[in-house]
């Protein structure tokens, strides 16, 4: 029988269990996939810790790539042997799994499985952030937090490709070099200087039209000070912890600001949106406008160590688990 990484209770990385699982034949609208690569994401740690509650027990993991092993009734457009990738529903930390066919996309020639697994969640997140939540355009100056992270490196490259000047924040000099390589014209090391003051210097006091913040608690309030009047605060993650409740009147005081808390699930809920996201993502990766850095790989059964390293900020770029 195949194995998977599952949790029976929430907590630290030690709660991740390597277990045999029963995977049956695909039902109507389903496909059985043998994973070849699985993406590691910060949201996986939220599911494991209980920050984002799930019904237990459950197999973790939000993105992966593999080969179709079997096709259920009423499935169109997929056959045994097709290379496919997916982001959501949860359950990717497995050797073999069942997936809704409507949530799978075919991997085009020229994109290998590890890259596909690493970009479905992070890459499509970057897609909706810069193409839909706020449409980045030539001449924009934008702020991206955690610019050396998995989403950060993709988002910064994509925004630069669209003609924006990118300001990125990082936690160390080592990560500053990665952010520069990812297209940041200005890199702020947050352990050395106050990023809100530096952003005001760079923009000559004007501020930026959008802040992309996947860090959360530690950066949220100072990020509001980086925005131009009518600017948009995009809070899409909580790497430092969830943003505490705050008075909405602050948005008025700081320039009639806008605030959104988007999710990939909403932006790709319709099949046509998922197909568009994947198509545009694969296109910028194939053209090399966005280069994918897979900096670490771990055996799937060592997912607990991967979680420890991710939470300790020891990883850079994308991390892939290999079944």
C-alpha positions in Angstrom: 0.0 0.0 0.0 1.2 3.6 -0.6 2.3 5.9 2.2 1.3 9.4 3.2 2.2 12.1 5.8 -0.8 12.5 8.1 -1.7 14.2 11.3 -4.1 13.0 14.0 -3.8 16.0 16.2 -2.4 19.5 15.7 0.9 20.7 17.1 4.6 20.8 16.1 6.4 19.0 13.3 6.6 15.9 15.5 2.8 15.4 14.8 3.5 14.5 11.2 3.1 10.7 10.8 4.3 8.5 7.9 1.5 6.0 7.5 0.1 3.4 5.0 -3.1 4.6 3.4 -5.8 2.9 1.4 -6.3 4.5 -2.0 -9.2 3.1 -4.0 -10.3 3.4 -7.6 -11.3 6.9 -8.8 -15.0 7.6 -8.6 -17.0 9.8 -11.0 -15.1 12.9 -11.9 -12.0 11.7 -10.1 -8.4 10.7 -11.2 -5.8 8.7 -9.3 -2.4 10.3 -9.4 1.0 8.9 -8.5 2.9 11.9 -7.2 6.4 12.6 -8.5 7.0 15.8 -6.6 5.1 17.8 -3.8 5.5 21.5 -3.0 6.1 22.6 0.6 4.3 25.8 1.6 4.0 27.9 4.7 0.2 27.2 4.8 1.1 23.6 5.5 2.5 24.6 8.9 -0.7 26.6 9.6 -2.8 23.4 8.9 -0.4 21.3 11.1 -0.4 23.8 14.0 -4.1 24.3 14.0 -3.9 28.0 13.1 -6.2 27.1 10.1 -8.4 24.4 11.6 -9.1 21.2 9.6 -11.1 18.1 10.3 -8.7 15.4 11.6 -7.1 13.0 10.8 -5.9 14.4 7.5 -3.1 14.2 4.9 -1.4 17.6 4.6 -0.1 19.3 1.5 -1.5 21.8 -0.9 0.3 21.3 -4.3 2.0 18.6 -6.3 2.7 17.0 -9.6 2.5 13.5 -10.9 1.3 11.0 -13.5 -2.3 9.9 -14.0 -2.6 6.2 -13.0 -6.4 5.7 -13.4 -9.4 7.8 -14.6 -12.9 7.5 -13.2 -16.2 7.8 -15.0 -17.3 11.1 -16.5 -13.7 12.4 -16.8 -12.9 14.2 -20.0 -9.6 15.5 -21.3 -7.3 13.3 -19.1 -5.9 9.8 -19.7 -3.6 7.3 -18.1 0.0 8.6 -18.4 -0.7 12.3 -18.6 1.5 14.5 -16.5 -0.6 16.7 -14.3 -0.2 19.3 -11.5 -2.6 20.7 -8.9 -3.1 23.1 -6.0 -5.7 22.1 -3.5 -7.7 20.4 -2.2 -5.5 19.4 0.7 -3.9 16.0 0.6 -0.7 16.3 -1.4 1.7 14.7 1.1 1.1 11.2 -0.4 2.7 8.8 -2.8 -0.7 8.1 -4.5 -3.9 10.1 -4.1 -7.3 10.7 -5.7 -8.0 14.2 -7.1 -11.0 15.9 -8.6 -10.3 16.0 -12.4 -11.5 19.6 -12.5 -8.7 20.7 -10.2 -5.9 19.2 -12.3 -4.0 20.9 -15.1 -1.8 19.3 -17.7 1.9 20.1 -17.4 3.2 21.4 -20.7 6.4 20.1 -22.3 9.4 22.1 -21.1 8.3 22.2 -17.5 9.6 19.4 -15.3 7.6 17.8 -12.5 9.6 19.4 -9.6 9.1 22.8 -11.1 5.4 22.2 -11.6 5.0 21.0 -8.1 6.8 24.0 -6.7 4.8 26.6 -8.6 1.2 25.6 -8.5 0.4 27.2 -5.2 3.1 29.8 -5.0 3.0 30.6 -8.7 -0.7 30.9 -9.0 -0.7 33.0 -5.8 1.8 35.3 -7.4 -0.5 35.3 -10.5 -3.6 36.5 -8.7 -1.6 39.0 -6.6 0.0 40.9 -9.5 -2.6 40.2 -12.3 -5.9 40.4 -10.5 -5.9 41.7 -6.8 -3.8 44.6 -8.0 -2.9 44.7 -11.7 0.8 45.7 -11.6 1.7 47.9 -14.5 4.7 49.6 -16.0 5.9 52.5 -13.9 4.5 51.2 -10.6 6.8 51.0 -7.5 5.6 48.2 -5.3 6.6 46.7 -1.9 6.9 42.9 -1.5 7.6 41.4 1.9 9.7 38.2 2.3 11.1 38.8 -1.2 13.4 35.8 -0.9 10.7 33.4 -0.1 8.8 31.0 -2.4 6.0 33.4 -3.3 8.3 36.4 -3.0 10.9 35.3 -5.6 8.2 34.5 -8.2 6.1 37.7 -7.5 9.2 40.0 -7.7 10.3 38.5 -11.0 6.8 38.7 -12.4 6.3 42.3 -11.3 9.6 43.3 -12.8 8.7 41.6 -16.0 5.5 43.7 -16.0 7.6 46.9 -15.8 7.4 47.6 -12.1 10.2 48.8 -9.7 10.2 46.3 -6.9 11.2 47.1 -3.3 11.7 43.9 -1.3 12.2 43.2 2.4 14.2 40.3 3.7 15.5 39.2 7.1 19.2 38.8 6.3 22.1 39.8 4.0 22.1 36.3 2.6 18.5 36.6 1.6 19.1 40.2 0.2 21.3 38.7 -2.6 18.4 36.3 -3.5 15.9 39.2 -3.6 18.2 41.2 -5.9 18.5 38.2 -8.2 14.7 37.9 -8.2 14.4 41.4 -9.6 14.2 43.8 -6.6 15.8 47.1 -7.4 15.8 48.0 -3.7 16.3 45.5 -0.9 15.6 46.4 2.7 17.1 44.1 5.4 14.5 44.5 8.2 16.9 43.5 11.0 19.1 46.6 10.1 16.6 49.3 9.2 13.0 50.3 9.6 11.4 49.4 6.3 8.6 52.0 6.4 11.1 54.8 6.6 13.2 53.4 3.8 10.2 53.0 1.5 9.3 56.7 2.1 12.9 57.6 1.2 12.9 55.5 -2.0 9.6 56.9 -3.1 10.5 60.5 -2.1 7.6 60.5 0.4 4.9 59.4 -2.0 4.5 55.8 -0.8 3.6 52.8 -2.9 0.2 51.9 -4.5 0.3 48.4 -3.2 2.0 46.3 -0.4 2.1 42.5 -0.7 2.4 41.1 2.8 2.7 37.4 3.5 4.4 38.0 6.8 1.4 39.2 8.9 1.7 40.4 12.5 5.3 41.7 12.4 4.9 43.9 9.2 1.2 44.8 9.0 0.9 48.1 10.8 4.2 49.5 9.4 3.1 48.4 5.9 0.2 50.8 6.1 2.7 53.6 6.5 4.3 52.7 3.2 1.1 53.2 1.2 0.2 56.2 -0.9 -3.3 57.7 -0.4 -5.9 55.2 -1.7 -3.2 52.5 -1.7 -4.0 48.8 -1.3 -2.8 46.6 1.5 -2.8 43.0 0.4 -2.4 40.7 3.4 -2.1 37.2 2.0 -0.2 35.3 4.8 0.8 35.0 8.4 4.4 33.8 8.5 5.0 35.8 11.7 1.5 35.1 13.2 -2.0 36.4 12.4 -2.6 40.1 12.3 -4.3 41.2 15.6 -7.7 43.0 15.5 -7.3 46.7 14.7 -9.5 49.8 14.3 -10.7 50.2 10.7 -10.5 54.0 11.3 -6.7 53.6 10.9 -7.3 53.1 7.2 -9.0 56.5 7.0 -6.3 58.2 9.0 -3.6 56.9 6.8 -5.1 58.0 3.5 -8.4 56.2 2.8 -6.5 53.0 2.3 -8.0 49.7 1.0 -7.4 46.3 2.6 -7.9 42.8 1.3 -7.3 39.3 2.6 -7.4 37.2 -0.6 -7.0 33.4 -1.1 -6.0 31.4 -4.1 -9.1 29.2 -3.6 -11.4 32.1 -4.4 -9.4 33.3 -7.4 -9.3 29.8 -9.0 -12.7 28.5 -7.9 -14.0 28.6 -11.5 -12.5 26.2 -14.0 -11.8 29.0 -16.5 -9.9 31.0 -13.8 -7.8 28.0 -12.9 -6.9 27.3 -16.5 -6.1 31.0 -17.1 -3.9 31.1 -14.0 -2.0 27.9 -15.0 -1.7 29.0 -18.6 -0.2 32.4 -17.8 2.0 31.0 -15.1 3.5 28.2 -17.3 4.0 30.9 -20.0 6.2 33.2 -17.9 8.1 30.2 -16.5 8.7 28.7 -20.0 9.8 32.1 -21.4 12.3 32.4 -18.4 10.7 35.7 -17.4 10.2 33.9 -14.1 13.0 31.5 -13.1 12.1 29.0 -10.4 14.6 28.4 -7.7 14.2 24.9 -6.1 16.7 25.4 -3.3 15.9 22.4 -1.1 14.5 18.9 -1.6 13.6 16.4 1.1 12.3 12.8 1.0 8.5 13.0 1.6 8.9 10.8 4.7 11.2 13.6 6.2 8.5 16.2 5.9 8.8 17.0 9.6 12.4 18.2 9.1 11.3 20.3 6.1 8.7 21.9 8.4 11.3 22.7 11.1 13.6 24.2 8.5 10.8 26.3 6.9 9.6 27.7 10.3 13.2 28.4 11.3 13.6 30.5 8.2 16.5 28.2 7.0 15.0 27.7 3.6 15.0 30.0 0.6 13.1 29.9 -2.7 11.0 26.8 -3.2 11.2 23.5 -1.4 10.0 20.2 -2.9 9.3 16.9 -1.2 10.0 13.7 -3.2 8.0 10.5 -2.7 
